[in-house]
Every structure is written in structure tokens, then in C-alpha cells.
Amino acid sequence: MSQKKKVEKERKMSFDSLPPSVKESLTPEEKELFLHSDEWPESLFEKLEEFIVKE
């Protein structure tokens, strides 16, 4: 369970570090998905593509 809390904390920190213009462009649903979902819709990937690091 602490693993899940850690992931949520990391996601929250990532979200908070986004530029205001990007955060404002996200819908409430996309914000929720960013913070909690295991899978993101294509629209969210497109909005965040410059911040996604590919392995």
C-alpha cells in the first residue's frame, strides 16, 4: 500500500511541475487520469508529449 501512495506522490509532484499553460489545457478528466490512471488516452499523450521521456 505504501508503494501506491509513493506513486501518487510522484505523480502529484510531476503534475505540479508542469507549466501553468499545460495544466490549464487539461480537462478535469485528463487531470484525474494523469494522477490516477494506469492508461492514458491519446489526447493526454498529445498534450504532454514534450514532457514524456521514452525509455
PDB file of N, CA, C and O in Angstrom:
ATOM      1  N   MET A   1       0.814  -1.193   0.000  1.00  0.00           N
ATOM      2  CA  MET A   1       0.000   0.000   0.000  1.00  0.00           C
ATOM      3  C   MET A   1       0.860   1.261   0.000  1.00  0.00           C
ATOM      4  O   MET A   1       0.508   2.240  -0.658  1.00  0.00           O
ATOM      5  N   SER A   2       1.961   1.258   0.711  1.00  0.00           N
ATOM      6  CA  SER A   2       2.844   2.422   0.700  1.00  0.00           C
ATOM      7  C   SER A   2       3.410   2.652  -0.702  1.00  0.00           C
ATOM      8  O   SER A   2       3.704   3.790  -1.067  1.00  0.00           O
ATOM      9  N   GLN A   3       3.565   1.585  -1.489  1.00  0.00           N
ATOM     10  CA  GLN A   3       4.022   1.717  -2.876  1.00  0.00           C
ATOM     11  C   GLN A   3       3.029   2.557  -3.673  1.00  0.00           C
ATOM     12  O   GLN A   3       3.437   3.420  -4.451  1.00  0.00           O
ATOM     13  N   LYS A   4       1.741   2.316  -3.491  1.00  0.00           N
ATOM     14  CA  LYS A   4       0.729   3.078  -4.202  1.00  0.00           C
ATOM     15  C   LYS A   4       0.768   4.547  -3.793  1.00  0.00           C
ATOM     16  O   LYS A   4       0.667   5.420  -4.656  1.00  0.00           O
ATOM     17  N   LYS A   5       0.908   4.840  -2.516  1.00  0.00           N
ATOM     18  CA  LYS A   5       0.992   6.217  -2.054  1.00  0.00           C
ATOM     19  C   LYS A   5       2.204   6.914  -2.648  1.00  0.00           C
ATOM     20  O   LYS A   5       2.129   8.091  -2.999  1.00  0.00           O
ATOM     21  N   LYS A   6       3.319   6.204  -2.765  1.00  0.00           N
ATOM     22  CA  LYS A   6       4.523   6.783  -3.338  1.00  0.00           C
ATOM     23  C   LYS A   6       4.286   7.169  -4.796  1.00  0.00           C
ATOM     24  O   LYS A   6       4.688   8.249  -5.229  1.00  0.00           O
ATOM     25  N   VAL A   7       3.641   6.296  -5.543  1.00  0.00           N
ATOM     26  CA  VAL A   7       3.353   6.584  -6.941  1.00  0.00           C
ATOM     27  C   VAL A   7       2.458   7.814  -7.033  1.00  0.00           C
ATOM     28  O   VAL A   7       2.709   8.688  -7.863  1.00  0.00           O
ATOM     29  N   GLU A   8       1.445   7.903  -6.222  1.00  0.00           N
ATOM     30  CA  GLU A   8       0.552   9.049  -6.252  1.00  0.00           C
ATOM     31  C   GLU A   8       1.307  10.338  -5.908  1.00  0.00           C
ATOM     32  O   GLU A   8       1.063  11.380  -6.517  1.00  0.00           O
ATOM     33  N   LYS A   9       2.205  10.272  -4.950  1.00  0.00           N
ATOM     34  CA  LYS A   9       3.001  11.441  -4.577  1.00  0.00           C
ATOM     35  C   LYS A   9       3.883  11.865  -5.755  1.00  0.00           C
ATOM     36  O   LYS A   9       3.998  13.056  -6.047  1.00  0.00           O
ATOM     37  N   GLU A  10       4.499  10.905  -6.423  1.00  0.00           N
ATOM     38  CA  GLU A  10       5.351  11.209  -7.573  1.00  0.00           C
ATOM     39  C   GLU A  10       4.531  11.810  -8.717  1.00  0.00           C
ATOM     40  O   GLU A  10       4.971  12.753  -9.375  1.00  0.00           O
ATOM     41  N   ARG A  11       3.359  11.267  -8.944  1.00  0.00           N
ATOM     42  CA  ARG A  11       2.506  11.810  -9.996  1.00  0.00           C
ATOM     43  C   ARG A  11       2.075  13.230  -9.659  1.00  0.00           C
ATOM     44  O   ARG A  11       2.043  14.095 -10.536  1.00  0.00           O
ATOM     45  N   LYS A  12       1.747  13.474  -8.405  1.00  0.00           N
ATOM     46  CA  LYS A  12       1.336  14.807  -7.976  1.00  0.00           C
ATOM     47  C   LYS A  12       2.486  15.794  -8.172  1.00  0.00           C
ATOM     48  O   LYS A  12       2.280  16.910  -8.647  1.00  0.00           O
ATOM     49  N   MET A  13       3.674  15.384  -7.811  1.00  0.00           N
ATOM     50  CA  MET A  13       4.848  16.243  -7.997  1.00  0.00           C
ATOM     51  C   MET A  13       5.078  16.513  -9.485  1.00  0.00           C
ATOM     52  O   MET A  13       5.413  17.633  -9.867  1.00  0.00           O
ATOM     53  N   SER A  14       4.900  15.502 -10.313  1.00  0.00           N
ATOM     54  CA  SER A  14       5.056  15.669 -11.759  1.00  0.00           C
ATOM     55  C   SER A  14       4.015  16.631 -12.307  1.00  0.00           C
ATOM     56  O   SER A  14       4.323  17.512 -13.110  1.00  0.00           O
ATOM     57  N   PHE A  15       2.790  16.452 -11.865  1.00  0.00           N
ATOM     58  CA  PHE A  15       1.718  17.337 -12.309  1.00  0.00           C
ATOM     59  C   PHE A  15       2.001  18.774 -11.895  1.00  0.00           C
ATOM     60  O   PHE A  15       1.852  19.698 -12.694  1.00  0.00           O
ATOM     61  N   ASP A  16       2.405  18.958 -10.658  1.00  0.00           N
ATOM     62  CA  ASP A  16       2.685  20.301 -10.143  1.00  0.00           C
ATOM     63  C   ASP A  16       3.844  20.978 -10.881  1.00  0.00           C
ATOM     64  O   ASP A  16       3.913  22.206 -10.934  1.00  0.00           O
ATOM     65  N   SER A  17       4.743  20.189 -11.441  1.00  0.00           N
ATOM     66  CA  SER A  17       5.905  20.755 -12.132  1.00  0.00           C
ATOM     67  C   SER A  17       5.602  21.169 -13.576  1.00  0.00           C
ATOM     68  O   SER A  17       6.432  21.808 -14.223  1.00  0.00           O
ATOM     69  N   LEU A  18       4.430  20.812 -14.080  1.00  0.00           N
ATOM     70  CA  LEU A  18       4.068  21.206 -15.439  1.00  0.00           C
ATOM     71  C   LEU A  18       3.860  22.719 -15.517  1.00  0.00           C
ATOM     72  O   LEU A  18       3.429  23.340 -14.545  1.00  0.00           O
ATOM     73  N   PRO A  19       4.160  23.300 -16.654  1.00  0.00           N
ATOM     74  CA  PRO A  19       3.904  24.742 -16.812  1.00  0.00           C
ATOM     75  C   PRO A  19       2.405  25.035 -16.660  1.00  0.00           C
ATOM     76  O   PRO A  19       1.573  24.207 -17.030  1.00  0.00           O
ATOM     77  N   PRO A  20       2.066  26.192 -16.126  1.00  0.00           N
ATOM     78  CA  PRO A  20       0.645  26.541 -15.927  1.00  0.00           C
ATOM     79  C   PRO A  20      -0.188  26.431 -17.198  1.00  0.00           C
ATOM     80  O   PRO A  20      -1.337  25.993 -17.144  1.00  0.00           O
ATOM     81  N   SER A  21       0.365  26.816 -18.327  1.00  0.00           N
ATOM     82  CA  SER A  21      -0.402  26.751 -19.576  1.00  0.00           C
ATOM     83  C   SER A  21      -0.780  25.317 -19.930  1.00  0.00           C
ATOM     84  O   SER A  21      -1.857  25.077 -20.477  1.00  0.00           O
ATOM     85  N   VAL A  22       0.092  24.366 -19.625  1.00  0.00           N
ATOM     86  CA  VAL A  22      -0.192  22.958 -19.912  1.00  0.00           C
ATOM     87  C   VAL A  22      -1.248  22.445 -18.944  1.00  0.00           C
ATOM     88  O   VAL A  22      -2.202  21.786 -19.357  1.00  0.00           O
ATOM     89  N   LYS A  23      -1.085  22.743 -17.661  1.00  0.00           N
ATOM     90  CA  LYS A  23      -2.079  22.296 -16.673  1.00  0.00           C
ATOM     91  C   LYS A  23      -3.461  22.849 -16.996  1.00  0.00           C
ATOM     92  O   LYS A  23      -4.462  22.147 -16.856  1.00  0.00           O
ATOM     93  N   GLU A  24      -3.516  24.095 -17.424  1.00  0.00           N
ATOM     94  CA  GLU A  24      -4.799  24.717 -17.756  1.00  0.00           C
ATOM     95  C   GLU A  24      -5.429  24.118 -19.004  1.00  0.00           C
ATOM     96  O   GLU A  24      -6.646  24.182 -19.173  1.00  0.00           O
ATOM     97  N   SER A  25      -4.625  23.543 -19.871  1.00  0.00           N
ATOM     98  CA  SER A  25      -5.156  22.951 -21.101  1.00  0.00           C
ATOM     99  C   SER A  25      -5.794  21.579 -20.857  1.00  0.00           C
ATOM    100  O   SER A  25      -6.515  21.069 -21.716  1.00  0.00           O
ATOM    101  N   LEU A  26      -5.534  20.988 -19.700  1.00  0.00           N
ATOM    102  CA  LEU A  26      -6.084  19.671 -19.391  1.00  0.00           C
ATOM    103  C   LEU A  26      -7.518  19.782 -18.877  1.00  0.00           C
ATOM    104  O   LEU A  26      -7.851  20.670 -18.092  1.00  0.00           O
ATOM    105  N   THR A  27      -8.342  18.869 -19.336  1.00  0.00           N
ATOM    106  CA  THR A  27      -9.713  18.806 -18.840  1.00  0.00           C
ATOM    107  C   THR A  27      -9.690  18.209 -17.436  1.00  0.00           C
ATOM    108  O   THR A  27      -8.695  17.594 -17.053  1.00  0.00           O
ATOM    109  N   PRO A  28     -10.752  18.371 -16.668  1.00  0.00           N
ATOM    110  CA  PRO A  28     -10.802  17.726 -15.346  1.00  0.00           C
ATOM    111  C   PRO A  28     -10.606  16.209 -15.438  1.00  0.00           C
ATOM    112  O   PRO A  28      -9.962  15.606 -14.580  1.00  0.00           O
ATOM    113  N   GLU A  29     -11.165  15.605 -16.481  1.00  0.00           N
ATOM    114  CA  GLU A  29     -10.999  14.161 -16.661  1.00  0.00           C
ATOM    115  C   GLU A  29      -9.532  13.810 -16.924  1.00  0.00           C
ATOM    116  O   GLU A  29      -9.024  12.831 -16.376  1.00  0.00           O
ATOM    117  N   GLU A  30      -8.854  14.595 -17.754  1.00  0.00           N
ATOM    118  CA  GLU A  30      -7.444  14.337 -18.047  1.00  0.00           C
ATOM    119  C   GLU A  30      -6.576  14.516 -16.809  1.00  0.00           C
ATOM    120  O   GLU A  30      -5.625  13.762 -16.603  1.00  0.00           O
ATOM    121  N   LYS A  31      -6.893  15.497 -15.993  1.00  0.00           N
ATOM    122  CA  LYS A  31      -6.148  15.690 -14.745  1.00  0.00           C
ATOM    123  C   LYS A  31      -6.286  14.461 -13.854  1.00  0.00           C
ATOM    124  O   LYS A  31      -5.307  13.983 -13.281  1.00  0.00           O
ATOM    125  N   GLU A  32      -7.496  13.963 -13.746  1.00  0.00           N
ATOM    126  CA  GLU A  32      -7.745  12.768 -12.933  1.00  0.00           C
ATOM    127  C   GLU A  32      -6.977  11.571 -13.489  1.00  0.00           C
ATOM    128  O   GLU A  32      -6.379  10.808 -12.730  1.00  0.00           O
ATOM    129  N   LEU A  33      -6.994  11.406 -14.799  1.00  0.00           N
ATOM    130  CA  LEU A  33      -6.263  10.308 -15.431  1.00  0.00           C
ATOM    131  C   LEU A  33      -4.759  10.443 -15.209  1.00  0.00           C
ATOM    132  O   LEU A  33      -4.073   9.459 -14.931  1.00  0.00           O
ATOM    133  N   PHE A  34      -4.257  11.656 -15.334  1.00  0.00           N
ATOM    134  CA  PHE A  34      -2.830  11.898 -15.113  1.00  0.00           C
ATOM    135  C   PHE A  34      -2.418  11.429 -13.720  1.00  0.00           C
ATOM    136  O   PHE A  34      -1.382  10.785 -13.557  1.00  0.00           O
ATOM    137  N   LEU A  35      -3.222  11.749 -12.734  1.00  0.00           N
ATOM    138  CA  LEU A  35      -2.872  11.456 -11.347  1.00  0.00           C
ATOM    139  C   LEU A  35      -3.134  10.017 -10.920  1.00  0.00           C
ATOM    140  O   LEU A  35      -2.479   9.521 -10.003  1.00  0.00           O
ATOM    141  N   HIS A  36      -4.082   9.339 -11.568  1.00  0.00           N
ATOM    142  CA  HIS A  36      -4.503   8.046 -11.022  1.00  0.00           C
ATOM    143  C   HIS A  36      -4.571   6.876 -11.993  1.00  0.00           C
ATOM    144  O   HIS A  36      -4.586   5.726 -11.553  1.00  0.00           O
ATOM    145  N   SER A  37      -4.612   7.122 -13.267  1.00  0.00           N
ATOM    146  CA  SER A  37      -4.860   6.040 -14.212  1.00  0.00           C
ATOM    147  C   SER A  37      -3.585   5.327 -14.646  1.00  0.00           C
ATOM    148  O   SER A  37      -2.510   5.924 -14.710  1.00  0.00           O
ATOM    149  N   ASP A  38      -3.726   4.044 -14.939  1.00  0.00           N
ATOM    150  CA  ASP A  38      -2.614   3.270 -15.477  1.00  0.00           C
ATOM    151  C   ASP A  38      -2.487   3.457 -16.986  1.00  0.00           C
ATOM    152  O   ASP A  38      -1.417   3.247 -17.557  1.00  0.00           O
ATOM    153  N   GLU A  39      -3.586   3.853 -17.626  1.00  0.00           N
ATOM    154  CA  GLU A  39      -3.582   4.079 -19.070  1.00  0.00           C
ATOM    155  C   GLU A  39      -4.131   5.460 -19.368  1.00  0.00           C
ATOM    156  O   GLU A  39      -5.123   5.891 -18.781  1.00  0.00           O
ATOM    157  N   TRP A  40      -3.470   6.147 -20.289  1.00  0.00           N
ATOM    158  CA  TRP A  40      -3.886   7.488 -20.674  1.00  0.00           C
ATOM    159  C   TRP A  40      -4.485   7.471 -22.072  1.00  0.00           C
ATOM    160  O   TRP A  40      -4.071   6.672 -22.912  1.00  0.00           O
ATOM    161  N   PRO A  41      -5.458   8.346 -22.333  1.00  0.00           N
ATOM    162  CA  PRO A  41      -5.982   8.478 -23.693  1.00  0.00           C
ATOM    163  C   PRO A  41      -4.961   9.196 -24.577  1.00  0.00           C
ATOM    164  O   PRO A  41      -4.075   9.893 -24.082  1.00  0.00           O
ATOM    165  N   GLU A  42      -5.094   9.019 -25.852  1.00  0.00           N
ATOM    166  CA  GLU A  42      -4.167   9.634 -26.806  1.00  0.00           C
ATOM    167  C   GLU A  42      -4.126  11.153 -26.652  1.00  0.00           C
ATOM    168  O   GLU A  42      -3.065  11.759 -26.803  1.00  0.00           O
ATOM    169  N   SER A  43      -5.254  11.767 -26.359  1.00  0.00           N
ATOM    170  CA  SER A  43      -5.306  13.225 -26.213  1.00  0.00           C
ATOM    171  C   SER A  43      -4.380  13.722 -25.101  1.00  0.00           C
ATOM    172  O   SER A  43      -3.774  14.787 -25.220  1.00  0.00           O
ATOM    173  N   LEU A  44      -4.276  12.952 -24.033  1.00  0.00           N
ATOM    174  CA  LEU A  44      -3.404  13.337 -22.931  1.00  0.00           C
ATOM    175  C   LEU A  44      -1.936  13.202 -23.340  1.00  0.00           C
ATOM    176  O   LEU A  44      -1.112  14.057 -23.017  1.00  0.00           O
ATOM    177  N   PHE A  45      -1.624  12.126 -24.048  1.00  0.00           N
ATOM    178  CA  PHE A  45      -0.258  11.970 -24.553  1.00  0.00           C
ATOM    179  C   PHE A  45       0.125  13.122 -25.475  1.00  0.00           C
ATOM    180  O   PHE A  45       1.250  13.619 -25.420  1.00  0.00           O
ATOM    181  N   GLU A  46      -0.803  13.543 -26.315  1.00  0.00           N
ATOM    182  CA  GLU A  46      -0.515  14.624 -27.246  1.00  0.00           C
ATOM    183  C   GLU A  46      -0.237  15.934 -26.510  1.00  0.00           C
ATOM    184  O   GLU A  46       0.671  16.677 -26.884  1.00  0.00           O
ATOM    185  N   LYS A  47      -0.998  16.213 -25.487  1.00  0.00           N
ATOM    186  CA  LYS A  47      -0.803  17.448 -24.729  1.00  0.00           C
ATOM    187  C   LYS A  47       0.499  17.441 -23.930  1.00  0.00           C
ATOM    188  O   LYS A  47       1.077  18.493 -23.658  1.00  0.00           O
ATOM    189  N   LEU A  48       0.948  16.256 -23.563  1.00  0.00           N
ATOM    190  CA  LEU A  48       2.132  16.143 -22.702  1.00  0.00           C
ATOM    191  C   LEU A  48       3.367  15.610 -23.428  1.00  0.00           C
ATOM    192  O   LEU A  48       4.387  15.336 -22.797  1.00  0.00           O
ATOM    193  N   GLU A  49       3.279  15.465 -24.724  1.00  0.00           N
ATOM    194  CA  GLU A  49       4.340  14.770 -25.458  1.00  0.00           C
ATOM    195  C   GLU A  49       5.728  15.370 -25.260  1.00  0.00           C
ATOM    196  O   GLU A  49       6.712  14.630 -25.262  1.00  0.00           O
ATOM    197  N   GLU A  50       5.836  16.672 -25.090  1.00  0.00           N
ATOM    198  CA  GLU A  50       7.173  17.259 -24.904  1.00  0.00           C
ATOM    199  C   GLU A  50       7.751  16.973 -23.514  1.00  0.00           C
ATOM    200  O   GLU A  50       8.929  17.238 -23.271  1.00  0.00           O
ATOM    201  N   PHE A  51       6.943  16.439 -22.607  1.00  0.00           N
ATOM    202  CA  PHE A  51       7.405  16.136 -21.254  1.00  0.00           C
ATOM    203  C   PHE A  51       7.566  14.648 -20.992  1.00  0.00           C
ATOM    204  O   PHE A  51       8.015  14.253 -19.916  1.00  0.00           O
ATOM    205  N   ILE A  52       7.206  13.822 -21.963  1.00  0.00           N
ATOM    206  CA  ILE A  52       7.276  12.377 -21.781  1.00  0.00           C
ATOM    207  C   ILE A  52       8.657  11.885 -22.219  1.00  0.00           C
ATOM    208  O   ILE A  52       9.114  12.161 -23.329  1.00  0.00           O
ATOM    209  N   VAL A  53       9.295  11.162 -21.328  1.00  0.00           N
ATOM    210  CA  VAL A  53      10.604  10.590 -21.615  1.00  0.00           C
ATOM    211  C   VAL A  53      10.398   9.141 -22.043  1.00  0.00           C
ATOM    212  O   VAL A  53       9.839   8.338 -21.295  1.00  0.00           O
ATOM    213  N   LYS A  54      10.851   8.813 -23.246  1.00  0.00           N
ATOM    214  CA  LYS A  54      10.727   7.441 -23.745  1.00  0.00           C
ATOM    215  C   LYS A  54      11.954   6.655 -23.355  1.00  0.00           C
ATOM    216  O   LYS A  54      13.086   7.130 -23.451  1.00  0.00           O
ATOM    217  N   GLU A  55      11.698   5.432 -22.908  1.00  0.00           N
ATOM    218  CA  GLU A  55      12.814   4.566 -22.482  1.00  0.00           C
ATOM    219  C   GLU A  55      13.311   3.724 -23.612  1.00  0.00           C
ATOM    220  O   GLU A  55      14.242   2.939 -23.433  1.00  0.00           O
TER     221      GLU A  55
END
